[in-house]
């Protein structure tokens, strides 16, 4: 999807972020079953979540999800974008995902999207993850201006 590295030079993307009862780690094709379950549980809330005009994940199949995860894995390897799965400590349940992409708007280095599984959303996990991501990116990533479209910046302004 993206044709240039998000972070030029020798920067190595962090492998993991640990939080209370959860962690983020690189998303890959091996996560397809757990990821698909989380996406499908949250389908109605995710439509338009990362782009108001997008219908993802409506109609998503397991095979299409596998292709998406493989692409995320390759983009990570190339340094063009970084997708992380959010897992519980036991690694038996996907709690959501986070994506760090180059910004398509002037004035921003990157844009970050994240979502949490419907059950975790209802327990108030969404702001916990958002706060952890903001601190992590500010502390461990060489990005100056990071946008959270649809969250910190309304879609109408973005």
Secondary structure, 3 states (H helix, E strand, C coil): CCCCCCCCCCCCCCCEEEECCEEEEECCHHHHHHHHHHHHHCHHHHCCCCCCCCCCCCCCCHHHHHHHHHHHHHHHHHCCEEEEEEEECCCCCEEEEEEEEECCCCCCCEEEEEEECHHHHHCCHHHHHHHHHHHHHHHHCCCCCEECECCCECCCCC
